[in-house]
């Protein structure tokens, strides 16, 4: 094993068993609003860099038809960026970069040239990371009380792990369960040496430890999925288990698996019945009604579908979902008052297919469907149908979650785990097909431009690492500033990388400026705020910014413009008390 291969193993171990679980106080959100995502991107950049250097050192690269299809699909996802008239397209760049990074990470895994044992070792590393989150979830449920350092809600007592979001935690646990089932199906029934030699005690202990990890994950997953009470997590686990059941039966492991998962689920139900938890109250129970209704998601999906039908070819513009969605829904609500309230601004329709279709129209929708179809076709190419279904079963919890929320934006680790499982599916089908006497589909291509590969392998980490480290610094400062109610403005002057959290930094800087300018009558500062706010609400129509914008326009004497902005804001946020009171201010100014 060469230095680059060893380095990649060390990097994966450090991430899945360490950096993945990094905690720092934050106020929620998605992307770089969450500190553990910055560590994920640092890991990805280093992994891609090592992959590029592997190709440069070998002068060969591995390629598969699945990767070709996914890169073609990625082109379809990127093309709408070229459509004219998209003023806020820059706000779609982060997710397109995330897509590109995921594809490069998949490519890196194929360059690693892992055999069956190597891929199994990687899956055990991922399972170890999930198991650590499961342990944290159990600690949260049984031992954490109020005023804990993680901000865990001990009254609700629905474990969230490091993510502070129940559905993300549930999807990770469901995926960990699928990993445990797969690895259990692959494990030998009895430790046997093929040469008939005695098994070393160290090897036996290692196998026993891995068995304990698999079985412990099954029991813990059954318990946690009950007490977390996440519908998407439970459904993903059930459907994934159904897909894996035929293969597990062929491996004579189905009864064992059902017994262990059932034991965990029984313990979870018992814990709820006994009111387990540090506060002695157990988890707040969700009634059956919660399982019968999809809540406000029905409004998200219905409005998004109407938007797609209204502009199916080009969509409504990349980067502008929040503004266009809110305007479309609330304009329709003027004509149909019976439409449900959204409960505030909406940044995602809780369905990945609809998200890309609303913003980009037909092309990105076709791209996503092409990616899904490629996975399905590849799974069906497995020599045994049960094997293909089992490989799809590992992906199912995360695939299902992308259609009800936006897990890959909230936790990048889920995107990385998904990519690892896609690689597992592609490589496992390839290996089994060759063993079955079928022709190989993967190709090893000769690559000559070594300098370009090595330069890119250095450049990517050199750009990403400083950006993400300074992003963590920015998040730490912005969180302190927001928790302090925007009083210590010196914190904003310490920000090195405002781009990482541009919206929050801009809001944090401009809001105190407006308050001070209104008190001192600084018309130049008020004018500056108005210009910034007019641009901000164009892509992020937040009520607090609308209020400041109307106040600034009234103070500047631009009353007609202020009234027009206020009326538009009231269409988006009807019944908003402060916006209604601003009408009185405008009337008084006119008199």
C-alpha positions in Angstrom: 0.0 0.0 0.0 1.5 3.3 -1.1 1.8 6.5 0.8 -1.2 8.1 -0.9 -3.4 5.1 -0.2 -2.4 5.1 3.5 -3.0 8.9 3.7 -6.5 8.5 2.4 -7.2 5.7 4.9 -5.9 8.0 7.7 -8.0 10.9 6.4 -11.2 8.8 6.3 -10.6 7.5 9.9 -9.9 11.0 11.2 -13.1 12.3 9.6 -15.6 9.6 10.3 -14.3 8.9 13.8 -13.4 12.4 14.8 -14.1 15.6 12.8 -17.6 14.4 11.7 -18.7 14.9 15.4 -17.3 18.4 15.9 -19.6 20.6 18.0 -19.6 24.4 18.2 -22.5 26.5 19.3 -24.7 27.7 16.4 -28.2 28.9 15.7 -29.3 26.3 13.2 -29.7 26.7 9.4 -28.1 24.8 6.6 -24.7 24.7 4.8 -22.0 26.7 6.4 -24.4 27.9 9.1 -23.6 24.6 10.7 -20.0 24.1 11.9 -19.7 20.3 11.2 -20.3 21.0 7.5 -17.1 23.1 7.2 -15.1 20.1 8.5 -16.9 17.9 5.9 -15.8 20.1 3.0 -12.2 20.2 4.4 -12.2 16.4 4.4 -13.6 16.3 0.8 -11.0 18.7 -0.5 -8.1 16.7 0.9 -9.6 13.4 -0.4 -10.1 14.8 -3.9 -6.5 16.2 -3.8 -5.1 12.8 -2.9 -7.3 11.2 -5.6 -5.8 13.6 -8.2 -2.3 12.7 -7.0 -3.0 9.0 -7.3 -3.9 9.4 -10.9 -0.8 11.5 -11.5 1.4 8.9 -9.9 -0.2 5.9 -11.7 -0.8 7.8 -15.0 -4.0 5.8 -15.2 -7.6 6.6 -14.1 -10.6 4.3 -13.5 -13.9 5.2 -15.1 -17.4 3.6 -15.0 -20.5 4.1 -17.1 -22.4 5.2 -14.0 -19.9 8.1 -13.6 -20.3 9.0 -17.2 -24.1 9.2 -16.8 -23.8 11.2 -13.6 -21.5 13.7 -15.2 -23.9 14.1 -18.1 -26.7 14.7 -15.6 -24.6 17.3 -13.8 -24.2 19.2 -17.1 -28.0 19.3 -17.3 -28.1 20.6 -13.8 -25.6 23.4 -14.5 -27.0 24.5 -17.9 -29.8 26.7 -16.4 -27.1 29.0 -15.0 -26.6 30.2 -18.5 -30.2 31.3 -19.0 -30.5 35.1 -19.5 -32.2 37.3 -17.0 -31.3 35.5 -13.8 -30.3 38.3 -11.4 -29.7 36.2 -8.4 -28.1 33.1 -10.0 -25.0 33.5 -7.8 -26.9 32.2 -4.9 -27.1 28.8 -6.6 -23.3 28.5 -6.9 -22.8 26.9 -3.4 -25.1 23.9 -4.2 -23.6 23.5 -7.7 -20.2 23.4 -6.1 -21.5 20.8 -3.6 -22.7 18.7 -6.5 -19.4 19.0 -8.3 -17.5 18.1 -5.1 -19.7 15.0 -4.6 -19.0 13.8 -8.2 -15.3 14.4 -7.7 -15.4 12.5 -4.4 -17.1 9.6 -6.2 -14.4 9.7 -8.8 -11.7 9.7 -6.0 -13.2 6.6 -4.5 -12.9 4.8 -7.9 -9.2 5.8 -8.2 -8.6 4.3 -4.8 -9.0 0.9 -6.5 -10.5 -0.7 -3.4 -11.2 -4.4 -3.7 -14.1 -6.1 -1.9 -12.2 -6.2 1.4 -11.1 -2.5 1.1 -14.7 -1.3 0.5 -15.8 -3.3 3.4 -13.2 -1.7 5.6 -14.4 1.8 4.4 -18.0 0.9 5.2 -16.9 -0.2 8.7 -15.4 3.3 9.2 -18.6 4.9 8.1 -20.5 2.6 10.4 -18.2 3.5 13.3 -19.0 7.2 12.7 -22.7 6.5 12.7 -22.3 4.3 15.9 -20.7 7.3 17.7 -23.7 9.4 16.8 -25.9 6.7 18.0 -24.1 6.6 21.3 -24.5 10.4 21.6 -28.2 10.0 20.8 -28.6 7.5 23.6 -26.8 9.8 26.0 -29.1 12.6 25.0 -32.2 10.5 25.6 -31.3 8.9 28.8 -29.0 11.3 30.6 -29.1 14.9 29.3 -31.1 17.4 31.3 -31.9 21.0 30.8 -29.1 23.6 30.4 -26.8 21.1 28.8 -23.8 22.4 26.8 -25.2 21.2 23.5 -28.6 23.0 23.8 -30.4 19.7 23.5 -34.1 20.0 24.3 -34.5 17.6 27.2 -38.3 18.3 27.4 -39.0 17.1 23.9 -36.3 14.5 24.4 -36.0 13.4 20.7 -32.3 12.7 20.1 -30.6 14.8 17.5 -27.0 13.9 17.8 -24.6 16.5 16.7 -27.1 17.8 14.1 -29.8 19.3 16.3 -32.4 18.2 13.8 -34.4 15.0 14.4 -35.0 13.9 10.8 -31.3 14.3 9.9 -30.4 12.2 12.9 -33.0 9.6 12.0 -31.9 9.3 8.4 -28.3 8.8 9.5 -29.4 6.1 12.0 -31.5 4.4 9.3 -28.6 4.4 6.9 -26.3 3.1 9.7 -28.8 0.3 10.2 -28.7 -0.6 6.5 -24.9 -0.6 6.6 -25.0 -3.0 9.6 -27.4 -5.3 7.8 -25.2 -5.3 4.7 -22.0 -6.0 6.7 -23.8 -8.7 8.7 -24.8 -10.4 5.5 -21.2 -10.3 4.3 -19.7 -11.6 7.6 -18.7 -15.2 7.8 -20.7 -17.4 10.1 -17.7 -18.9 11.8 -14.1 -17.6 11.7 -12.3 -20.0 9.4 -8.8 -20.0 7.9 -8.9 -21.1 4.2 -5.6 -23.0 4.7 -6.9 -24.8 7.8 -4.3 -23.0 10.0 -5.2 -21.8 13.6 -6.8 -18.4 13.6 -4.7 -15.8 15.5 -6.2 -14.6 18.7 -5.9 -11.0 17.4 -7.9 -11.8 14.3 -10.6 -13.4 16.4 -10.9 -10.4 18.7 -11.1 -8.1 15.7 -13.9 -10.1 14.2 -15.7 -10.2 17.6 -15.4 -6.4 17.9 -16.8 -5.9 14.4 -19.7 -8.3 15.2 -20.4 -6.3 18.4 -20.4 -3.1 16.3 -22.9 -4.5 13.8 -25.2 -6.0 16.4 -25.0 -3.0 18.7 -25.9 -0.7 15.8 -29.0 -2.9 15.0 -30.2 -2.7 18.6 -29.4 1.0 19.0 -31.0 1.9 15.6 -34.2 0.1 16.6 -34.3 1.9 19.9 -33.5 5.3 18.5 -35.9 5.2 15.6 -38.7 4.6 18.1 -37.8 7.4 20.5 -36.8 9.9 17.8 -40.2 9.5 16.3 -39.2 10.6 12.8 -41.6 9.4 10.2 -39.1 9.6 7.3 -36.5 7.8 9.4 -38.9 5.0 10.4 -40.3 4.6 6.8 -36.8 4.6 5.3 -35.7 1.9 7.7 -38.7 -0.2 7.0 -38.5 0.1 3.2 -34.8 -0.5 3.2 -35.2 -3.6 5.4 -37.9 -4.9 3.0 -35.5 -4.4 0.0 -32.7 -6.2 1.8 -34.8 -9.0 3.2 -34.5 -11.4 0.2 -30.7 -11.1 0.2 -30.5 -11.4 4.0 -32.6 -14.6 3.7 -30.2 -16.0 1.1 -27.4 -15.3 3.6 -29.3 -17.0 6.4 -29.2 -13.8 8.5 -32.8 -12.5 8.2 -34.0 -14.0 11.5 -31.0 -12.7 13.4 -31.4 -9.2 12.0 -35.1 -9.0 12.7 -34.5 -10.2 16.2 -31.9 -7.6 17.0 -33.8 -4.7 15.4 -37.0 -5.9 17.1 -35.2 -6.1 20.5 -34.1 -2.4 20.0 -37.5 -1.3 19.0 -39.0 -3.1 22.1 -36.5 -1.4 24.4 -37.5 1.9 22.8 -41.2 1.4 23.4 -40.4 0.3 27.0 -38.3 3.4 27.6 -41.1 5.6 26.4 -43.7 3.8 28.5 -41.5 4.1 31.6 -40.8 7.8 31.0 -37.1 7.4 30.6 -34.8 10.4 30.5 -32.8 12.6 32.7 -35.9 14.7 33.5 -38.0 11.6 34.1 -40.5 12.5 31.4 -39.4 10.5 28.4 -40.0 11.9 25.0 -43.0 14.0 24.2 -45.3 11.5 22.4 -46.4 12.2 18.8 -50.0 11.0 18.3 -51.2 9.0 15.4 -52.4 12.2 13.8 -48.8 13.2 13.2 -48.3 10.0 11.2 -51.5 10.7 9.1 -50.7 14.2 8.0 -47.7 15.7 6.1 -48.5 19.1 7.6 -47.4 22.2 5.8 -45.4 20.2 3.2 -48.6 19.7 1.3 -48.7 23.4 0.7 -45.0 23.5 -0.3 -45.4 20.7 -2.8 -48.7 21.9 -4.2 -47.4 25.5 -4.8 -44.1 24.2 -6.2 -45.9 21.9 -8.6 -48.0 24.8 -9.8 -44.9 26.9 -10.3 -43.3 24.1 -12.4 -46.4 23.9 -14.5 -46.5 27.7 -14.9 -42.9 27.8 -16.2 -41.9 24.3 -17.1 -39.1 25.0 -19.6 -36.8 27.6 -18.0 -38.1 27.7 -14.4 -38.2 30.8 -12.3 -34.4 31.4 -12.1 -31.6 29.8 -10.2 -31.0 31.2 -6.7 -34.4 32.8 -6.4 -36.6 30.1 -4.9 -37.3 31.9 -1.6 -38.6 35.1 -3.2 -40.5 33.6 -6.1 -42.1 30.8 -4.1 -43.4 33.2 -1.4 -44.7 35.7 -4.0 -46.4 33.0 -6.0 -48.1 31.4 -3.0 -49.2 34.6 -1.3 -50.5 36.0 -4.6 -52.6 32.9 -5.1 -53.8 33.2 -1.5 -55.2 36.6 -2.3 -57.5 34.9 -4.8 -58.0 31.8 -2.7 -58.0 32.8 1.0 -58.6 29.1 1.9 -55.0 28.3 1.0 -52.9 27.5 4.1 -50.4 29.9 5.6 -46.7 29.1 5.2 -45.7 30.1 8.7 -42.9 32.4 7.4 -40.3 32.4 4.7 -39.5 29.1 2.8 -36.0 28.4 1.5 -36.7 24.9 0.1 -39.9 23.0 -0.9 -38.8 20.0 1.1 -38.5 18.0 -2.1 -35.3 18.0 -4.1 -36.9 17.2 -7.5 -39.3 20.1 -7.1 -36.5 22.5 -5.9 -34.4 22.1 -9.0 -37.5 22.0 -11.3 -38.9 25.3 -9.8 -35.7 27.1 -10.3 -34.3 25.6 -13.5 -37.3 24.0 -15.3 -37.1 20.8 -17.3 -33.4 20.3 -17.8 -32.3 19.9 -14.1 -35.4 17.7 -13.5 -34.3 15.4 -16.3 -30.7 15.4 -14.9 -31.9 14.2 -11.4 -34.2 11.6 -13.0 -31.3 10.4 -15.1 -29.1 10.0 -12.0 -31.8 8.0 -10.3 -32.4 5.8 -13.4 -28.6 5.1 -13.7 -28.6 3.8 -10.1 -31.6 1.6 -10.8 -30.2 0.2 -14.0 -26.8 -0.5 -12.4 -28.5 -2.3 -9.5 -30.5 -4.4 -11.9 -27.3 -5.5 -13.6 -26.3 -7.4 -10.5 -26.1 -11.2 -11.2 -28.6 -11.8 -8.4 -31.8 -9.7 -8.2 -31.7 -9.9 -4.4 -28.2 -8.4 -4.4 -29.2 -5.5 -6.5 -32.2 -4.8 -4.2 -30.0 -5.0 -1.2 -27.6 -2.4 -2.6 -30.6 -0.1 -3.4 -31.9 -0.7 0.1 -28.7 0.9 1.6 -29.4 4.1 -0.4 -33.2 4.2 0.2 -33.3 6.1 3.6 -31.4 9.0 2.2 -33.1 9.0 -1.1 -36.5 9.0 0.6 -35.4 11.9 2.9 -34.4 14.1 -0.1 -38.1 14.0 -1.2 -39.4 15.2 2.2 -36.7 17.7 3.3 -33.2 18.9 2.3 -30.8 16.6 4.3 -27.8 17.0 2.1 -27.8 20.8 2.7 -28.3 20.4 6.5 -25.6 17.8 6.9 -22.9 17.3 4.3 -21.9 14.1 5.9 -25.2 12.5 4.6 -24.2 13.6 1.1 -20.7 12.0 1.6 -22.2 8.8 3.0 -24.6 8.7 0.0 -21.7 8.9 -2.4 -19.8 6.2 -0.6 -22.9 3.9 -0.9 -23.2 4.8 -4.6 -19.6 3.7 -5.1 -20.3 0.6 -3.2 -23.2 -0.3 -5.4 -21.3 0.4 -8.6 -18.1 -1.5 -7.6 -20.0 -4.4 -6.0 -22.0 -5.0 -9.1 -18.9 -4.8 -11.2 -17.0 -7.3 -9.0 -19.9 -9.8 -8.9 -20.6 -9.5 -12.6 -16.9 -10.3 -13.4 -17.0 -13.3 -11.0 -20.2 -14.4 -12.8 -18.3 -14.4 -16.1 -19.7 -11.2 -17.5 -17.6 -8.6 -19.4 -16.2 -5.7 -17.3 -17.9 -2.4 -17.7 -15.3 -0.3 -15.8 -12.4 1.0 -17.9 -8.8 1.9 -17.0 -7.7 4.9 -19.1 -4.3 6.2 -19.6 -3.7 9.8 -18.5 -0.7 11.8 -19.6 -1.0 15.5 -18.3 0.5 14.7 -14.9 1.4 18.3 -14.0 -2.2 19.5 -14.4 -3.4 16.7 -12.1 -0.8 17.4 -9.4 -1.4 21.2 -9.6 -5.1 20.7 -9.3 -4.6 18.3 -6.4 -2.7 21.0 -4.6 -4.9 23.9 -5.6 -8.2 22.5 -4.3 -7.1 21.9 -0.7 -5.1 25.2 -0.7 -8.3 27.1 -1.6 -10.8 25.1 0.4 -9.0 24.7 3.7 -8.4 28.4 4.5 -11.9 29.2 3.3 -13.5 26.7 5.6 -11.3 27.5 8.6 -12.1 31.2 8.3 -15.8 30.2 7.8 -15.7 28.5 11.2 -14.2 31.7 12.6 -16.9 33.8 11.0 -19.6 31.5 12.3 -18.2 31.7 15.9 -18.2 35.5 15.7 -21.6 35.9 14.1 -23.2 33.5 16.6 -21.8 35.4 19.5 -23.0 38.6 17.9 -26.5 37.4 17.3 -26.7 35.8 20.8 -25.7 39.2 22.2 -28.6 40.9 20.3 -26.3 42.8 17.9 -24.8 44.9 20.7 -21.1 44.2 20.4 -20.4 45.5 16.9 -16.7 45.0 17.3 -17.2 41.3 16.6 -18.2 42.1 13.1 -15.0 44.0 12.5 -13.1 40.8 13.3 -14.7 38.8 10.5 -12.1 37.7 8.0 -14.3 35.7 5.6 -17.8 37.4 5.2 -18.5 35.5 2.0 -19.0 32.2 4.0 -22.1 33.7 5.8 -22.8 36.7 3.6 -26.5 37.1 4.3 -26.0 36.9 8.1 -23.0 39.2 8.1 -24.7 41.8 5.9 -27.8 41.7 8.1 -25.7 41.9 11.3 -23.8 44.9 10.0 -26.6 46.9 8.4 -29.3 46.5 11.1 -27.4 48.3 13.9 -26.3 50.9 11.3 -29.9 51.7 10.5 -30.9 51.9 14.2 -28.0 54.3 14.9 -28.7 56.4 11.8 -32.4 56.8 12.6 -31.5 58.0 16.1 -28.9 60.5 14.8 -30.6 61.5 11.5 -27.6 60.3 9.4 -29.3 60.4 6.0 -26.3 59.0 4.1 -26.3 55.9 6.3 -30.1 55.5 5.9 -29.7 55.8 2.2 -27.1 53.1 2.2 -29.3 50.8 4.2 -32.2 51.4 1.8 -30.1 50.5 -1.2 -28.8 47.3 0.5 -32.3 46.3 1.7 -33.8 46.7 -1.8 -31.3 44.3 -3.2 -31.6 41.9 -0.2 -35.3 41.4 -0.3 -35.1 40.6 -4.0 -33.6 37.2 -3.1 -34.4 36.9 0.6 -37.7 38.7 1.4 -37.4 38.6 5.2 -40.0 40.7 7.2 -37.4 42.3 9.5 -35.6 43.7 6.4 -38.8 44.9 4.9 -39.6 46.8 8.2 -36.2 48.5 8.1 -36.6 49.3 4.4 -39.9 50.9 4.9 -38.6 52.9 7.9 -35.6 54.1 5.9 -37.8 55.1 2.9 -40.2 57.0 5.1 -37.3 58.8 6.8 -35.9 59.7 3.4 -39.2 61.2 2.4 -39.8 58.6 -0.4 -43.3 58.0 0.9 -44.9 56.5 -2.3 -42.1 54.0 -2.6 -42.3 53.2 1.1 -46.0 52.5 0.8 -45.5 50.3 -2.3 -42.9 48.3 -0.5 -45.1 48.0 2.6 -48.1 46.8 0.6 -45.9 44.2 -1.1 -44.6 43.1 2.3 -48.1 42.8 3.7 -49.0 40.5 0.7 -46.1 38.3 1.6 -46.7 38.5 5.4 -50.4 39.5 5.9 -51.4 40.4 9.4 -47.8 41.4 10.4 -48.3 43.9 13.2 -45.2 46.0 12.7 -45.8 46.3 9.0 -49.4 47.5 9.6 -48.2 50.0 12.2 -45.7 51.4 9.6 -48.8 52.5 7.6 -49.7 54.9 10.5 -46.1 56.2 10.5 -46.3 57.0 6.8 -49.7 58.7 7.2 -48.4 60.8 10.0 -45.4 61.8 7.9 -47.7 62.9 5.1 -49.7 65.1 7.4 
